């Protein structure tokens, strides 16, 4: 007997998303907007749906509508930044991440993305600063530690690189690339036991180690049966 509420259709759309029926989710969200065109949650979720489908222009339109309702919606700014990055619009991408941090100064993802942009531009110290902030705010961000390790390695700071890669593996034991780099750096500093260990762990995860590197490690392997 009661008039349908936008929130009811919003919740229904969320349920359809959970079960993977995006077509029905879209219908539910559209019905919600007919009742309440300014429903921020619906607008944001529609943006997400279109983003997943690669319909980036439409996704941007919905995120902008979210921001018209709430200019400090950090997640909307973040997703807009990601889309602008895919489209190669770097200035808009950076602007979007800066808006994220204005709305949410503790958003580790925005710092990580800014670090990636600085690294791509060749500003290694600048990138490192952003990555460091990202892992402080999101300590379980294995990719942040991995990228820090890469920068330290480029800056010839081997111990710092190893420490960063170890943190990446701590939070993601299946981080094959971090294990590979740990093996290589350990070999370079003549810690051959560690080099063998990390290489073997990476191989178990699918790393196709070059034959030359395996041959270089061979003298440092313990014979079978020895502890």
SVG drawing of the C-alpha trace seen along z (x, -y; Angstrom):
<svg xmlns="http://www.w3.org/2000/svg" viewBox="-2 -20 81 58">
<polyline fill="none" stroke="black" stroke-width="0.4" points="0.0,0.0 3.0,-2.3 4.6,-4.2 7.8,-2.5 11.0,-4.1 14.2,-4.7 16.2,-3.0 14.2,0.2 15.2,0.3 18.7,-0.7 19.0,2.3 17.5,4.5 20.0,3.3 22.8,4.1 21.5,7.6 21.5,8.1 25.1,6.9 26.1,9.4 24.7,12.3 26.2,11.0 23.0,9.9 24.1,6.5 21.2,6.1 18.6,6.4 20.7,4.3 20.7,1.6 16.9,1.7 16.6,1.5 18.9,-1.5 17.1,-3.3 13.8,-2.8 15.3,-4.2 16.4,-7.3 12.9,-7.8 11.8,-8.1 14.8,-10.1 17.0,-11.5 19.5,-12.7 20.2,-9.4 23.9,-9.5 24.4,-5.8 22.4,-4.9 24.4,-7.4 27.7,-6.0 26.8,-2.4 25.6,-3.1 29.0,-4.8 30.6,-1.6 28.5,0.6 29.3,-1.4 33.0,-1.6 33.1,2.2 31.5,2.4 34.0,0.1 31.4,-2.6 33.7,-5.2 31.9,-8.4 28.7,-7.3 30.5,-6.3 32.1,-9.7 28.6,-11.3 27.3,-9.4 30.3,-10.1 29.9,-13.8 26.3,-13.6 27.4,-12.1 29.7,-15.0 27.0,-17.5 25.2,-16.0 28.2,-15.6 31.4,-17.3 33.5,-15.5 32.6,-12.0 36.2,-10.7 35.5,-7.4 33.8,-9.1 36.8,-11.4 39.1,-8.3 37.2,-6.4 37.1,-9.5 40.9,-9.7 41.2,-6.0 39.1,-6.6 41.0,-9.7 44.2,-7.7 42.8,-5.0 41.9,-7.8 45.4,-9.3 44.2,-12.6 47.0,-13.0 46.2,-16.5 42.6,-15.5 43.7,-12.3 46.1,-14.2 43.4,-16.8 41.0,-14.0 43.4,-12.4 44.2,-15.7 40.5,-16.2 40.4,-12.8 43.0,-13.9 41.2,-17.1 38.1,-15.1 39.9,-12.2 43.5,-13.0 44.0,-9.4 43.1,-7.8 46.1,-5.5 44.9,-4.5 45.1,-8.1 48.7,-8.4 49.6,-5.1 48.1,-6.3 49.9,-9.6 53.1,-7.7 52.6,-5.6 52.2,-8.7 55.4,-10.3 57.3,-7.1 56.1,-7.0 57.2,-10.6 60.7,-9.7 60.5,-11.5 61.7,-8.7 62.0,-10.7 58.5,-12.1 57.1,-8.7 58.8,-7.2 57.3,-9.9 53.8,-9.1 54.3,-5.3 55.6,-5.7 52.4,-7.7 50.3,-5.0 51.7,-2.2 51.5,-4.2 47.8,-4.7 47.3,-1.1 50.0,1.1 48.7,4.2 49.3,2.7 51.7,5.2 51.9,3.5 52.9,0.2 55.9,2.0 56.8,3.7 56.8,0.4 58.9,-1.1 61.4,1.7 61.6,1.1 62.5,-2.6 65.0,-1.8 66.6,0.7 66.8,-2.0 68.4,-4.3 71.0,-1.6 69.7,-1.4 69.9,2.4 69.1,2.9 66.0,0.6 64.9,2.4 65.2,5.8 63.3,4.6 60.5,3.3 60.2,6.5 60.1,8.5 57.2,6.4 55.4,7.0 55.9,10.8 54.8,10.5 51.4,9.1 51.2,11.2 53.1,14.4 52.2,15.1 53.8,11.9 56.0,13.6 57.7,10.5 58.8,9.4 60.3,12.9 62.2,12.7 63.7,9.4 64.6,10.6 66.5,13.5 68.3,11.2 69.3,8.7 70.4,11.4 72.6,12.9 74.2,9.6 75.1,9.1 76.4,12.7 73.7,14.0 73.4,17.1 71.3,19.1 68.6,16.4 69.0,16.1 68.2,19.8 65.4,19.8 63.5,16.8 64.1,18.1 62.6,21.5 59.6,19.9 59.0,17.8 59.3,20.9 56.7,22.6 54.4,19.7 55.0,20.0 58.2,18.0 60.0,19.3 63.6,18.7 66.2,18.2 68.4,21.2 71.5,19.0 70.3,17.8 69.5,21.3 73.0,22.4 74.5,19.5 72.5,20.7 73.3,24.4 76.7,24.3 75.0,22.9 72.3,25.6 72.6,28.2 72.9,31.7 69.8,33.7 69.4,35.2 71.6,32.6 70.1,30.2"/>
</svg>
